[in-house]
Amino acid sequence: MPTLELSSSPLAESDADAVIVTAFEDGLSPAAGEADAALGGLLVEMREAKEFRGRFAERPVIHTLGRLPARRLLVLGLGKRDQLDAFRLHNAFQFAGTTLRKQGVRRLAAHADPATVAALGNGSPASAADVARAVVTGLLLGNFEGDLNKSEREPDPGIERIELAGLDGDEVALRQALGEAEVLAGASNQVRTWAAAPSNTLTPRLLAEQASALYAGTGLEVEVLQRADLEREGMGALLGVARGSDEPPVMIVVRHDGGRPDGPRLALVGKGITFDTGGISLKPAAGMEMMKWDMGGGAAVLAAMWAIARLNPRANVIGVVPATENMPGGRAYKPGDVLVSKSGKTIEVTNTDAEGRIILADGLAKARELGATHLVDVATLTGACVVALGHVASGLMTNDRDLGRMVKDAAALAGDRVAELPLHPEYDVALRSDVADMKNAAGREAGAITAAVFLREFVGDVPWVHLDIAGPVWNDQGDMTVIPKGPTGTPVRTFVHLARAFAEL
């Protein structure tokens, strides 16, 4: 992890290898103006020639030729002021960090300014610490490498030092924001590492082992339920999905008891399908290799618990991750089968490729058994949500306005995007079954919503939010140049901010 520093040095005295300054479409930032003066008006000339317009994620790198101590200057476009939010600020600086890392920069200085704070505040109240956290988190996300399996990979130390300059504010709060950024980016990059891992190197058992190793020394209480434990607890939903795989299923349970014994208890429940073939309802071959990231929700829960332990909010948080592969085979569950979940509710299987909601049923029941007063589940659940929202936002569905608002507020602070979808009672009939309490799938229409309706049957009267992250968990659209490609780590930072909000209850 790079060394993080606050700096009061002016641009002309920075000893970094590269300096980042910003611009909006309507003008240069003060630091960019200072750089322009040192470079003899080059930036203004570039704007007048329309070589750089300050559009979002524009990032020309200029060699300073000795006119500034730093050899390179990256001018980062932030777009329109009234469109800036934490999501865009994180992404812009991630682009900048990635660009400079690939050019071999080891020491960089990033200049933010009060204008960025003011622009960020257009959507919600912002502080210099909020900007510092977002900027540094974004730069650290840009330090992520995803090519760890290449045999001829050259060692790359990446960015080793980051200086943040230009922000006015309480120094203690700014330094705290840097520390939070280190943890938040570390958790996000851990999720990205797990999501990108080939499924043969990250089976359910190995995921549990790696998470347990990550938690060493954190004080978290970890329990890994094996097949015999799942059978004893009657988790027929998880066990049913696991039947087709030679890899044994597990359920990973993590506890952070930082709040009052009688205080609220937030449970984060994540889908941990380490590879999804679709089972007997087999997926098409094209693109199936990407189903290694189908455990992105579970990975976000596990990494969030690590970050929560590091930041230690005075909140009670449980992480629950049911994990298995979904494979075809002679013992695999089949369309038409009826599974008995931990809660006792019976499920008619109409599509074995709608397996995530089935294993989450047992995860939600386990969380309730452990005393959860509030539930948030997260899953790469439906292609329907990708069709509706693309790779920009997660779908949010809830039975409780207050908890829904808390998750939205946490996401806004974290730089994640969520969009609420309705749970009108007319959708309830879609899952009626003639042979069981419900079907697991209702067809293509309103697929993201009916999946949430299914999950709602396992939460009872507990306040609950469902997050469908199938779109933003991984951006594979090369033409979406305003969203970084590859695994994103969403919504791990949302969960950390949500836990901190629970500390205030």
C-alpha positions in Angstrom: 0.0 0.0 0.0 1.5 3.4 -0.9 2.5 5.9 1.7 -0.2 8.6 2.1 0.7 12.2 2.9 -0.9 15.6 3.2 1.1 18.3 1.6 1.1 22.1 1.8 3.8 22.5 -0.8 2.9 24.6 -3.8 2.9 23.0 -7.3 6.3 24.6 -8.1 8.0 22.8 -5.2 6.6 19.3 -5.5 9.2 16.6 -5.8 6.7 14.0 -7.1 7.3 12.2 -10.4 3.9 13.4 -11.6 1.3 15.9 -10.5 -2.4 15.8 -11.0 -4.4 19.0 -11.4 -8.1 19.2 -12.3 -10.4 21.2 -14.6 -14.1 21.5 -15.1 -15.6 22.2 -18.5 -16.0 25.8 -17.6 -12.4 26.4 -16.5 -9.2 25.4 -14.9 -8.7 24.8 -11.2 -6.4 27.1 -9.3 -3.6 24.5 -9.3 -4.2 24.0 -13.1 -3.9 27.7 -13.5 -0.6 27.7 -11.6 0.6 24.9 -13.9 -0.6 26.8 -16.9 1.5 29.9 -15.9 4.6 27.7 -15.4 4.1 26.2 -18.8 3.7 29.5 -20.6 0.0 29.3 -21.1 0.0 25.8 -22.6 -3.2 24.5 -20.9 -5.2 27.5 -22.0 -3.9 27.1 -25.5 -4.9 23.4 -25.5 -8.4 24.4 -24.3 -8.7 27.1 -27.0 -7.6 24.5 -29.6 -10.1 22.0 -28.2 -7.3 19.5 -27.5 -8.6 19.4 -23.9 -12.0 20.6 -22.8 -12.2 19.5 -19.2 -14.7 16.8 -20.1 -15.2 14.0 -17.6 -12.3 11.5 -17.5 -10.1 13.4 -20.0 -6.6 13.0 -18.8 -3.8 14.3 -21.1 -0.3 13.7 -19.7 2.1 16.6 -20.4 5.9 16.5 -20.1 6.9 19.6 -18.2 10.4 19.8 -19.7 11.9 21.2 -16.5 9.4 24.0 -16.1 8.0 22.3 -13.1 9.9 19.9 -10.7 7.6 17.1 -11.6 8.4 15.5 -15.0 4.7 14.9 -15.8 1.5 16.8 -15.4 -1.8 15.0 -15.7 -4.7 17.4 -16.3 -7.8 15.5 -15.1 -11.2 16.5 -16.5 -14.1 16.5 -14.0 -16.8 17.5 -16.5 -19.7 19.7 -15.6 -19.8 21.0 -12.1 -23.4 20.2 -11.5 -22.9 16.6 -12.4 -20.0 15.9 -10.0 -20.8 13.4 -7.3 -18.7 10.9 -5.3 -19.2 8.2 -8.0 -17.7 10.4 -10.7 -15.0 11.7 -8.4 -13.8 8.2 -7.4 -13.8 7.1 -11.1 -12.0 10.1 -12.4 -9.1 9.7 -10.0 -9.1 6.0 -10.5 -8.5 6.7 -14.2 -5.7 9.1 -13.3 -4.1 6.6 -11.0 -4.2 3.8 -13.5 -2.8 6.0 -16.3 0.2 7.2 -14.2 0.9 3.7 -12.7 1.1 2.3 -16.3 3.6 5.0 -17.1 5.8 3.9 -14.3 5.1 6.8 -11.9 6.0 5.9 -8.3 5.4 9.2 -6.5 2.5 11.4 -7.4 0.9 14.5 -6.0 -2.8 15.2 -6.5 -4.1 18.8 -6.1 -7.7 19.2 -5.1 -9.3 22.5 -4.1 -12.3 24.2 -2.5 -14.0 24.4 -5.8 -14.1 20.6 -6.0 -15.6 20.5 -2.5 -18.3 23.0 -3.5 -19.1 21.1 -6.7 -19.3 17.8 -4.9 -21.7 19.4 -2.4 -24.2 20.1 -5.2 -25.7 16.6 -4.6 -25.3 16.3 -0.9 -23.4 18.1 1.9 -19.7 17.6 1.3 -16.5 18.5 3.3 -12.9 18.7 2.5 -12.5 15.3 4.2 -15.1 13.8 1.9 -13.2 15.0 -1.1 -9.9 13.8 0.3 -11.4 10.4 1.0 -12.8 10.1 -2.5 -9.7 11.4 -4.3 -7.2 9.1 -2.5 -9.5 6.1 -2.6 -9.8 6.6 -6.4 -6.0 6.8 -6.8 -5.5 3.7 -4.7 -8.1 1.9 -6.9 -6.0 2.9 -9.8 -3.1 1.0 -8.3 -4.9 -2.3 -8.7 -3.4 -4.9 -11.0 -5.5 -7.7 -12.5 -2.9 -9.7 -14.4 -1.5 -11.7 -11.5 -1.8 -15.1 -13.4 0.6 -14.2 -16.3 3.7 -16.3 -16.2 5.9 -13.6 -17.8 4.5 -10.8 -15.7 7.1 -8.2 -14.9 7.3 -7.1 -11.3 5.5 -3.8 -10.9 5.7 -2.0 -7.5 3.0 0.4 -8.6 2.5 3.8 -7.0 4.5 4.0 -3.8 3.7 7.5 -2.5 0.6 9.7 -2.8 0.5 13.3 -1.7 -2.7 15.2 -1.4 -2.5 19.0 -1.6 -4.7 22.0 -2.0 -7.5 21.2 0.5 -8.4 23.6 3.3 -9.8 21.9 6.3 -9.2 20.5 9.7 -5.9 18.6 9.5 -7.0 15.9 11.9 -10.1 15.2 9.8 -8.1 15.2 6.6 -5.6 12.7 8.0 -8.4 10.5 9.3 -9.9 10.6 5.7 -6.6 9.4 4.3 -6.6 6.5 6.8 -10.2 5.6 5.8 -9.3 5.8 2.1 -6.5 3.3 2.7 -8.9 0.8 4.3 -11.8 1.4 1.8 -9.5 1.0 -1.2 -7.9 -2.0 0.4 -11.3 -3.7 0.8 -12.4 -2.7 -2.7 -9.2 -4.1 -4.2 -9.6 -7.3 -2.2 -13.1 -7.8 -3.7 -11.7 -7.1 -7.1 -8.9 -9.7 -6.6 -11.4 -12.3 -5.5 -13.8 -11.5 -8.3 -11.1 -11.8 -10.9 -9.7 -15.1 -9.5 -10.2 -18.2 -11.7 -12.7 -20.4 -10.1 -10.3 -23.3 -9.9 -8.2 -21.2 -7.6 -11.1 -19.9 -5.5 -13.4 -22.7 -4.6 -15.9 -22.2 -1.7 -13.4 -23.8 0.7 -10.5 -21.7 -0.6 -12.6 -18.5 -0.3 -13.4 -19.4 3.3 -9.7 -20.1 4.0 -8.6 -16.8 2.4 -11.2 -14.8 4.3 -10.2 -16.4 7.5 -6.5 -15.6 6.8 -7.5 -12.0 6.0 -9.2 -11.6 9.4 -6.1 -12.7 11.4 -5.6 -10.3 14.2 -8.7 -8.2 13.6 -10.8 -9.6 16.5 -13.5 -10.8 14.2 -15.3 -14.0 15.2 -15.3 -16.4 12.2 -17.2 -19.7 11.8 -17.2 -21.8 8.6 -20.1 -24.2 8.4 -19.1 -27.4 6.5 -21.5 -29.8 4.8 -22.3 -31.8 7.9 -23.1 -28.5 9.7 -25.4 -27.4 6.9 -27.1 -30.8 7.0 -27.6 -30.6 10.7 -29.1 -27.1 10.4 -31.5 -28.1 7.6 -30.1 -25.9 4.9 -31.7 -27.8 2.1 -31.7 -24.8 -0.3 -27.9 -24.3 -0.2 -27.3 -28.1 -0.2 -29.7 -28.6 -3.1 -27.8 -26.1 -5.3 -24.5 -27.7 -4.3 -25.5 -31.2 -5.3 -24.0 -31.1 -8.8 -20.5 -30.0 -7.7 -17.7 -32.1 -6.4 -16.6 -29.0 -4.4 -18.2 -29.0 -1.0 -20.4 -26.0 0.0 -19.7 -23.8 3.0 -21.4 -21.0 4.8 -19.1 -18.3 6.2 -20.3 -16.4 9.2 -18.4 -13.4 10.5 -19.3 -11.3 13.6 -18.2 -7.8 14.6 -19.7 -7.1 18.1 -18.7 -3.4 18.4 -22.0 -2.0 19.6 -24.3 -2.2 22.7 -25.3 -5.8 23.5 -28.9 -4.6 23.2 -28.3 -2.4 20.2 -29.4 -3.0 16.6 -27.6 -5.8 14.7 -27.0 -5.3 11.0 -26.6 -8.5 8.9 -24.9 -8.4 5.5 -25.8 -11.5 3.4 -23.8 -12.1 0.2 -24.2 -14.6 -2.6 -21.1 -16.8 -2.9 -21.5 -18.8 -6.1 -17.8 -19.3 -7.0 -18.7 -20.5 -10.5 -22.1 -20.6 -12.2 -22.7 -22.9 -15.2 -26.4 -22.5 -14.8 -26.7 -26.1 -13.7 -29.1 -28.3 -15.7 -30.5 -25.1 -17.1 -27.1 -24.6 -18.7 -25.9 -21.1 -19.7 -24.7 -20.5 -23.3 -21.0 -21.1 -23.7 -20.2 -17.6 -24.9 -19.2 -15.5 -21.9 -19.5 -18.3 -19.4 -15.9 -17.8 -18.3 -17.0 -14.6 -16.6 -19.2 -16.5 -14.2 -16.1 -16.6 -11.9 -17.3 -13.3 -10.6 -20.7 -14.6 -9.5 -19.5 -14.5 -5.9 -19.0 -10.8 -6.1 -21.7 -10.1 -3.5 -20.2 -12.6 -1.0 -16.8 -11.1 -1.7 -18.1 -7.7 -0.9 -19.5 -8.9 2.4 -16.3 -10.6 3.4 -14.1 -7.7 2.5 -16.5 -5.2 4.2 -16.2 -7.2 7.5 -12.4 -6.8 7.3 -12.7 -3.0 6.7 -15.3 -2.7 9.5 -13.0 -4.4 11.9 -10.2 -2.1 10.9 -12.2 1.1 11.4 -14.0 -0.4 14.4 -17.4 1.5 14.4 -19.5 1.0 17.5 -21.9 -1.2 15.7 -23.0 -4.9 15.7 -22.5 -6.4 12.2 -22.8 -9.9 11.0 -21.6 -11.2 7.6 -23.1 -14.3 6.2 -22.0 -15.9 2.9 -23.4 -19.1 1.6 -20.9 -20.4 -1.0 -21.0 -23.2 -3.6 -20.5 -23.9 -7.2 -23.6 -24.4 -9.5 -22.7 -27.3 -11.7 -24.5 -29.9 -13.8 -23.9 -33.6 -13.0 -25.5 -36.9 -12.2 -26.5 -35.7 -8.7 -27.4 -32.1 -9.7 -30.7 -30.6 -8.7 -33.2 -30.4 -11.6 -36.1 -28.3 -12.8 -39.2 -29.7 -11.0 -37.4 -30.6 -7.8 -38.7 -29.2 -4.5 -36.2 -28.0 -1.9 -36.8 -27.5 1.8 -35.0 -24.4 3.0 -33.7 -23.8 6.5 -36.8 -21.7 7.3 -39.0 -24.6 6.4 -40.4 -22.9 3.3 -40.5 -25.2 0.2 -39.2 -24.1 -3.2 -40.2 -25.5 -6.5 -37.2 -25.3 -8.8 -38.3 -24.1 -12.3 -34.8 -22.8 -13.4 -31.5 -24.1 -11.9 -29.8 -20.9 -13.2 -31.8 -18.9 -10.7 -29.7 -20.4 -7.9 -28.4 -17.3 -6.2 -31.7 -16.5 -4.6 -32.0 -20.1 -3.4 -28.8 -20.1 -1.4 -29.5 -16.6 -0.1 -32.8 -18.0 1.4 -30.7 -20.1 3.8 -28.3 -17.2 4.3 -31.1 -14.9 5.3 -32.6 -17.5 7.6 -29.2 -17.9 9.3 -28.8 -14.2 9.8 -32.2 -14.0 11.4 -31.3 -16.9 13.7 -28.2 -15.0 14.8 -30.4 -12.0 15.9 -30.3 -9.7 12.9 -32.5 -6.7 13.4 -31.8 -5.3 9.9 -30.9 -7.3 6.8 -29.1 -6.3 3.6 -28.5 -8.9 1.0 -26.3 -8.4 -2.0 -25.9 -10.6 -5.1 -25.0 -10.7 -8.8 -28.6 -11.9 -9.1 -30.3 -11.2 -12.5 -29.5 -10.3 -16.0 -32.7 -8.4 -15.9 -31.1 -5.8 -13.7 -28.3 -5.4 -16.1 -30.8 -4.8 -18.9 -32.6 -2.2 -16.7 -29.6 -0.3 -15.2 -26.6 -1.3 -17.2 -23.2 -1.2 -15.5 -23.9 2.1 -13.8 -26.1 1.3 -10.8 -27.2 -1.5 -8.5 -30.9 -2.2 -8.2 -32.3 -1.6 -4.7 -35.5 -3.1 -3.4 -36.7 -2.9 0.2 -39.5 -3.5 2.6 -38.5 -0.5 4.8 -38.2 3.1 3.8 -35.8 4.1 6.6 -33.3 1.3 5.9 -33.5 1.9 2.2 -32.7 5.6 2.8 -29.7 4.6 5.0 -28.3 2.4 2.2 -28.8 5.1 -0.4 -27.0 7.7 1.8 -24.2 5.2 2.5 -23.9 4.6 -1.3 -23.8 8.3 -2.1 -20.9 8.8 0.4 -19.1 5.7 -0.9 -19.2 6.5 -4.5 -21.6 3.7 -5.5 -24.8 4.2 -7.4 -28.1 2.6 -6.6 -31.5 2.9 -8.2 -34.7 1.8 -6.4 -37.1 -0.6 -8.2 -40.6 -1.1 -6.9 -42.1 -4.1 -5.0 -45.8 -3.6 -5.9 -48.1 -6.3 -4.5 -49.1 -7.2 -8.0 -45.7 -8.9 -8.5 -46.4 -11.3 -5.7 -48.5 -13.7 -7.7 -45.6 -14.4 -10.1 -44.0 -16.9 -7.8 -47.1 -19.0 -6.9 -46.5 -22.7 -7.2 -48.9 -25.6 -7.4 -46.6 -28.0 -5.7 -44.6 -25.9 -3.2 -44.7 -22.7 -1.2 -43.2 -20.8 -4.1 -41.3 -21.1 -7.4 -37.7 -19.9 -7.6 -38.2 -18.1 -10.9 -41.1 -16.5 -12.7 -39.8 -15.8 -16.2 -38.2 -12.8 -17.9 -40.7 -10.0 -17.2 -39.7 -7.9 -14.1 -37.0 -10.5 -13.4 -35.0 -8.4 -11.0 -38.2 -7.5 -9.0 -39.6 -11.0 -8.8 -36.2 -12.3 -7.6 -36.5 -9.7 -4.8 -40.0 -10.9 -4.1 -38.7 -14.4 -3.6 -36.0 -13.2 -1.1 -38.5 -11.1 0.8 -40.3 -14.3 1.7 -37.4 -15.3 3.9 -37.0 -12.0 5.9 -40.3 -12.0 7.8 -41.0 -8.6 9.3 -37.3 -7.7 9.7 -36.3 -4.4 7.8 -34.5 -5.5 4.7 -32.8 -4.2 1.6 -31.9 -6.3 -1.5 -29.0 -5.1 -3.8 -28.8 -6.6 -7.2 -25.2 -5.8 -8.4 -25.1 -7.9 -11.5 -24.4 -4.8 -13.7 -21.8 -2.7 -11.8 -19.9 -5.6 -10.3 -17.8 -5.8 -13.5 -17.8 -3.4 -16.4 -17.0 -5.3 -19.6 -18.2 -2.6 -22.0 -15.1 -1.2 -23.6 -16.9 1.8 -25.0 -18.1 3.1 -21.5 -15.0 5.2 -21.1 -16.4 7.0 -18.1 -16.5 3.8 -16.0 -13.3 1.9 -15.4 -13.2 -1.5 -17.0 -13.1 -4.8 -15.1 -14.1 -5.6 -11.5 -15.2 -2.7 -9.4 -15.5 -3.9 -5.8 -19.0 -2.5 -5.4 -20.7 -2.2 -2.9 -18.1 -2.9 -0.3 -17.5 0.8 0.6 -21.3 1.3 0.9 -21.4 -1.5 3.5 -18.6 0.2 5.6 -20.4 3.5 5.6 -23.6 1.8 6.4 -22.0 0.1 9.5 -20.7 3.5 10.6 -24.3 4.9 10.3 -25.5 2.1 12.5 -23.0 3.1 15.1 -25.1 6.3 15.4 -28.4 4.5 16.2 
